[in-house]
């Protein structure tokens, strides 16, 4: 914690002591092109936009659908289950011959 601003040190101390709960983190993925704006090409910008903007947006949409389902009467039988929120990828089985 050395080198952190005082406010951050106090927040960490409150979290460590149990006085405060962190809000949680859903998505912390991101990329940076490593170049100045003037030197960043369209292809790199599109990749940065896809990872930093589009991915969290669609992840949030998928989680919202799962939360709405779990809050509905249709999920009244669901207890202690793991719900995959992956856009349906685990529902598709690929069998290699």
Residue frames as a rotation matrix with the C-alpha (Angstrom) as fourth column:
UNK 1
0.559 0.829 0.000 0.00
0.829 -0.559 0.000 0.00
0.000 0.000 -1.000 0.00
UNK 2
-0.042 -0.653 -0.757 3.01
0.414 -0.700 0.581 2.24
-0.909 -0.289 0.300 0.12
UNK 3
-0.930 -0.366 0.033 2.90
0.205 -0.442 0.873 4.86
-0.305 0.819 0.487 -2.56
UNK 4
-0.283 0.905 0.319 -0.92
0.856 0.088 0.509 4.89
0.432 0.417 -0.800 -2.72
UNK 5
-0.454 0.223 0.863 -2.78
-0.244 -0.962 0.120 8.13
0.857 -0.156 0.491 -2.06
UNK 6
-0.930 0.049 0.364 -4.11
-0.362 0.047 -0.931 8.43
-0.063 -0.998 -0.026 1.50
UNK 7
-0.026 0.999 -0.034 -7.72
-0.972 -0.034 -0.233 7.95
-0.234 0.027 0.972 0.37
UNK 8
0.326 0.083 -0.942 -6.82
-0.573 0.810 -0.126 4.63
0.752 0.581 0.312 -1.27
UNK 9
-0.740 -0.628 -0.243 -4.87
-0.135 0.492 -0.860 3.51
0.659 -0.603 -0.449 1.81
UNK 10
-0.691 0.558 0.460 -7.93
-0.638 -0.171 -0.751 4.25
-0.340 -0.812 0.474 3.97
UNK 11
0.308 0.829 -0.467 -10.21
-0.947 0.316 -0.064 2.37
0.095 0.462 0.882 1.57
UNK 12
-0.053 -0.424 -0.904 -7.92
-0.303 0.870 -0.390 -0.68
0.952 0.253 -0.174 1.59
UNK 13
-0.940 -0.299 0.163 -7.78
-0.221 0.172 -0.960 -0.59
0.258 -0.939 -0.228 5.40
UNK 14
-0.285 0.919 0.273 -11.60
-0.878 -0.136 -0.458 -0.45
-0.384 -0.370 0.846 5.59
UNK 15
0.412 0.391 -0.823 -11.90
-0.750 0.659 -0.062 -3.39
0.518 0.643 0.564 3.18
UNK 16
-0.421 -0.693 -0.586 -9.30
-0.171 0.695 -0.699 -5.42
0.891 -0.194 -0.411 5.11
UNK 17
-0.946 0.040 0.322 -11.03
-0.323 -0.024 -0.946 -4.79
-0.031 -0.999 0.035 8.43
UNK 18
-0.663 0.748 0.021 -14.47
0.735 0.646 0.203 -5.73
0.139 0.150 -0.979 7.10
UNK 19
-0.468 0.474 -0.746 -15.90
0.258 -0.734 -0.628 -2.26
-0.845 -0.487 0.222 7.72
UNK 20
0.073 0.418 -0.905 -16.57
-0.779 -0.543 -0.313 -1.80
-0.623 0.728 0.287 4.02
UNK 21
0.169 0.021 0.985 -17.43
0.426 0.900 -0.092 -4.19
-0.889 0.435 0.143 1.22
UNK 22
-0.801 -0.442 -0.404 -16.12
-0.213 -0.421 0.882 -3.71
-0.560 0.792 0.243 -2.29
UNK 23
0.097 0.910 -0.403 -18.78
-0.787 -0.178 -0.591 -3.45
-0.610 0.375 0.698 -4.99
UNK 24
0.315 -0.033 0.948 -17.23
0.310 0.948 -0.071 -6.31
-0.897 0.316 0.309 -6.94
UNK 25
-0.359 -0.508 -0.783 -15.69
-0.674 -0.440 0.594 -6.47
-0.646 0.740 -0.185 -10.34
UNK 26
0.636 0.659 0.402 -17.47
-0.144 0.613 -0.777 -7.94
-0.758 0.436 0.484 -13.33
UNK 27
0.752 -0.368 0.547 -15.05
0.654 0.319 -0.686 -7.21
0.078 0.874 0.480 -16.13
UNK 28
0.624 -0.617 -0.480 -11.54
-0.168 -0.706 0.688 -5.85
-0.763 -0.349 -0.544 -16.03
UNK 29
0.092 -0.575 0.813 -10.28
0.846 0.476 0.241 -6.81
-0.525 0.666 0.530 -19.48
UNK 30
0.902 0.189 -0.389 -8.82
-0.031 -0.870 -0.493 -4.21
-0.431 0.456 -0.778 -21.76
UNK 31
0.179 -0.869 0.461 -6.06
0.959 0.259 0.116 -3.52
-0.220 0.422 0.880 -24.21
UNK 32
0.617 -0.121 -0.777 -4.10
-0.097 -0.992 0.078 -0.42
-0.781 0.027 -0.624 -25.11
UNK 33
0.982 -0.135 0.130 -2.56
0.158 0.225 -0.962 0.04
0.100 0.965 0.242 -28.55
UNK 34
0.393 -0.895 -0.212 0.77
0.677 0.126 0.725 1.25
-0.622 -0.429 0.655 -27.20
UNK 35
-0.538 -0.526 0.659 1.04
0.828 -0.476 0.296 4.05
0.158 0.705 0.692 -29.73
UNK 36
-0.803 0.268 -0.532 -0.04
-0.047 -0.919 -0.392 7.64
-0.594 -0.290 0.751 -29.91
UNK 37
0.229 0.972 0.049 -3.42
0.136 0.017 -0.991 8.48
-0.964 0.234 -0.129 -31.38
UNK 38
0.383 -0.121 -0.916 -1.74
-0.797 -0.543 -0.262 9.84
-0.466 0.831 -0.304 -34.49
UNK 39
-0.564 -0.724 -0.397 0.11
-0.826 0.507 0.247 6.54
0.023 0.467 -0.884 -35.05
UNK 40
-0.549 0.435 0.714 -2.80
-0.088 0.820 -0.566 4.17
-0.831 -0.373 -0.412 -34.30
UNK 41
-0.933 0.174 -0.316 -4.24
-0.312 0.056 0.949 2.66
0.182 0.983 0.002 -37.46
UNK 42
-0.107 0.994 -0.003 -7.87
-0.941 -0.100 0.324 1.75
0.322 0.038 0.946 -38.12
UNK 43
0.173 0.138 -0.975 -7.30
-0.095 0.988 0.123 -2.00
0.980 0.071 0.184 -37.68
UNK 44
-0.736 -0.498 -0.458 -5.71
0.425 0.186 -0.886 -1.49
0.527 -0.847 0.075 -34.26
UNK 45
-0.805 0.498 0.322 -8.44
-0.591 -0.717 -0.370 0.95
0.047 -0.488 0.871 -33.25
UNK 46
0.114 0.886 -0.449 -11.14
-0.734 0.380 0.563 -1.55
0.670 0.266 0.693 -34.27
UNK 47
-0.086 -0.229 -0.970 -9.48
0.345 0.906 -0.245 -4.25
0.935 -0.356 0.001 -32.15
UNK 48
-0.963 -0.262 -0.060 -9.19
0.163 -0.391 -0.906 -1.91
0.214 -0.882 0.420 -29.13
UNK 49
-0.503 0.848 0.165 -12.84
-0.844 -0.524 0.118 -0.87
0.187 -0.080 0.979 -29.55
UNK 50
0.153 0.568 -0.809 -13.98
-0.365 0.793 0.488 -4.49
0.918 0.221 0.328 -29.81
UNK 51
-0.310 -0.358 -0.881 -12.21
0.608 0.638 -0.473 -5.50
0.731 -0.682 0.020 -26.58
UNK 52
-0.941 -0.242 -0.237 -12.68
0.334 -0.549 -0.766 -2.35
0.056 -0.800 0.598 -24.50
UNK 53
-0.682 0.728 -0.076 -16.20
-0.708 -0.682 -0.185 -1.26
-0.186 -0.072 0.980 -25.53
UNK 54
-0.046 0.741 -0.670 -18.12
-0.788 0.385 0.480 -4.00
0.614 0.550 0.566 -27.32
UNK 55
-0.456 -0.177 -0.872 -17.07
0.160 0.948 -0.276 -6.96
0.876 -0.265 -0.404 -25.14
UNK 56
-0.976 0.118 -0.183 -18.15
0.172 -0.099 -0.980 -5.42
-0.134 -0.988 0.076 -21.79
UNK 57
-0.508 0.838 -0.198 -21.39
-0.855 -0.519 -0.004 -4.22
-0.107 0.167 0.980 -23.38
UNK 58
0.052 0.550 -0.834 -22.37
-0.622 0.671 0.403 -7.68
0.781 0.498 0.377 -24.63
UNK 59
-0.707 -0.315 -0.633 -21.14
0.300 0.676 -0.673 -9.35
0.640 -0.666 -0.384 -21.43
UNK 60
-0.912 0.406 0.052 -23.40
-0.268 -0.494 -0.827 -7.06
-0.310 -0.769 0.559 -19.42
UNK 61
-0.178 0.879 -0.443 -26.31
-0.962 -0.060 0.267 -7.87
0.208 0.474 0.856 -21.73
UNK 62
-0.178 0.061 -0.982 -25.75
-0.144 0.986 0.087 -11.61
0.973 0.157 -0.167 -21.25
UNK 63
-0.910 -0.175 -0.375 -25.53
0.336 0.219 -0.916 -11.25
0.242 -0.960 -0.141 -17.47
UNK 64
-0.698 0.715 0.042 -28.70
-0.673 -0.635 -0.380 -9.14
-0.245 -0.294 0.924 -17.46
UNK 65
-0.003 0.690 -0.723 -30.56
-0.732 0.492 0.473 -11.91
0.682 0.531 0.503 -19.35
UNK 66
-0.425 -0.219 -0.878 -29.30
0.293 0.885 -0.363 -14.51
0.857 -0.411 -0.311 -16.85
UNK 67
-0.996 0.053 -0.065 -30.31
0.041 -0.358 -0.933 -12.31
-0.073 -0.932 0.355 -13.89
UNK 68
-0.399 0.906 -0.137 -33.78
-0.916 -0.389 0.096 -11.74
0.033 0.164 0.986 -15.36
UNK 69
-0.024 0.335 -0.942 -34.18
-0.336 0.885 0.323 -15.50
0.941 0.324 0.091 -15.86
UNK 70
-0.676 -0.324 -0.662 -33.07
0.437 0.546 -0.714 -16.29
0.593 -0.772 -0.227 -12.30
UNK 71
-0.933 0.360 0.004 -35.51
-0.244 -0.625 -0.741 -13.70
-0.265 -0.693 0.671 -10.93
UNK 72
-0.351 0.840 -0.413 -38.41
-0.833 -0.079 0.548 -15.15
0.428 0.536 0.727 -12.93
UNK 73
0.342 0.599 0.724 -40.87
-0.814 0.574 -0.090 -17.88
-0.470 -0.559 0.683 -11.96
UNK 74
0.788 -0.070 -0.611 -39.33
-0.419 0.666 -0.617 -20.09
0.450 0.742 0.496 -14.66
UNK 75
-0.172 -0.955 -0.241 -36.23
-0.242 0.278 -0.930 -20.49
0.955 -0.101 -0.279 -12.50
UNK 76
0.377 0.392 0.839 -38.06
-0.874 -0.150 0.463 -21.31
0.307 -0.908 0.286 -9.27
UNK 77
0.999 0.004 -0.036 -36.62
0.005 0.970 0.244 -24.84
0.036 -0.244 0.969 -9.38
UNK 78
0.355 -0.933 0.057 -33.00
0.195 0.014 -0.981 -23.67
0.914 0.359 0.187 -9.75
UNK 79
0.957 -0.104 0.272 -31.06
-0.289 -0.224 0.931 -24.12
-0.036 -0.969 -0.244 -6.50
UNK 80
0.403 -0.880 0.252 -27.27
-0.317 0.125 0.940 -24.04
-0.859 -0.459 -0.228 -6.15
UNK 81
0.648 -0.129 0.750 -26.65
0.673 0.559 -0.484 -24.47
-0.357 0.819 0.450 -9.87
UNK 82
-0.432 -0.782 -0.449 -23.91
0.214 -0.572 0.792 -23.02
-0.876 0.246 0.415 -12.01
UNK 83
0.710 0.688 0.153 -25.38
0.385 -0.196 -0.902 -20.99
-0.590 0.699 -0.404 -14.83
UNK 84
-0.371 -0.865 0.338 -23.02
0.775 -0.088 0.626 -20.58
-0.511 0.494 0.703 -17.79
UNK 85
0.732 0.469 -0.494 -23.26
0.139 -0.813 -0.565 -17.08
-0.667 0.345 -0.661 -19.25
UNK 86
-0.339 -0.940 0.043 -21.22
0.069 0.021 0.997 -17.51
-0.938 0.341 0.058 -22.40
UNK 87
-0.252 0.297 -0.921 -23.47
-0.864 -0.497 0.076 -16.76
-0.435 0.815 0.382 -25.33
UNK 88
0.747 0.661 0.068 -24.39
-0.588 0.706 -0.395 -20.42
-0.309 0.255 0.916 -25.75
UNK 89
0.069 -0.812 -0.580 -20.89
-0.899 0.202 -0.388 -21.69
0.432 0.548 -0.716 -26.48
UNK 90
-0.734 -0.377 0.565 -21.03
-0.618 0.715 -0.327 -24.49
-0.280 -0.590 -0.758 -23.89
UNK 91
0.234 0.896 0.378 -24.27
-0.463 0.444 -0.767 -25.76
-0.855 0.005 0.518 -25.42
UNK 92
0.772 -0.030 -0.634 -22.44
-0.616 0.210 -0.760 -26.65
0.156 0.977 0.143 -28.63
UNK 93
0.432 -0.628 0.648 -20.36
-0.173 0.647 0.743 -29.82
-0.885 -0.433 0.171 -28.57
UNK 94
0.483 -0.379 -0.790 -17.66
-0.864 -0.057 -0.501 -30.33
0.145 0.924 -0.355 -31.16
UNK 95
0.635 -0.229 0.738 -16.61
-0.133 0.909 0.396 -33.93
-0.761 -0.350 0.546 -31.64
UNK 96
0.098 -0.701 -0.706 -13.37
-0.980 -0.191 0.053 -34.50
-0.172 0.687 -0.706 -33.50
UNK 97
0.968 0.248 0.045 -12.98
-0.231 0.943 -0.240 -37.76
-0.102 0.222 0.970 -35.38
